[in-house]
Amino acid sequence: MSESVVLTRAWGNGADRIEDGETVTTGLQVVLSLSGDDAVPEDSTDKLVACVLDVSQIKAFFMKCDRDILIETNSGSAPGNSISLKAGKAVIWSLNCGLANPLTADVTALYLTLAAGEDANLELRFAVDPTV
């Protein structure tokens, strides 16, 4: 059974607004919502989070955290990929965005690094084609 995920992007300056959006049809959504009791603990270094993804199956993703956070794949010391999220700023990617997928290595685990201060709420959403 397929599902649809809607991605939107906009640029606005007063009444001058440009919008772009797309609907991604996917067979599976992988959702990692680390918030509340499951929030990323403050002062974490290479906190292991279980996550396995074949990058060739990812059709789109959305990542957002309420604090600056470093996400590393597969290893905290020699990561496959590193993504630094700025507080409150989403990273959105899709097959049709015109850019290469920033995740280039299959994901076997996630390692999160967060500075001291407060716990962080992290949202990771992946639209995946499970048939590949």
CORGIVEN-V282589 format. One record per run of one state. SS is the DSSP state (helix for helix, strand for strand, loop for the rest). FROM is the first residue (numbers start at 0). TO is the last residue. If there is no record, write none. Layout:
SS_FROM_TO + SS_FROM_TO
This chain:
loop_0_1 + strand_2_12 + loop_13_14 + strand_15_25 + loop_26_26 + strand_27_33 + loop_34_34 + helix_35_37 + loop_38_38 + strand_39_39 + loop_40_42 + strand_43_48 + loop_49_51 + strand_52_52 + loop_53_53 + helix_54_56 + strand_57_64 + loop_65_67 + strand_68_72 + loop_73_80 + strand_81_84 + loop_85_89 + strand_90_93 + loop_94_105 + strand_106_106 + loop_107_108 + strand_109_113 + loop_114_118 + strand_119_119 + loop_120_120 + strand_121_127 + loop_128_131
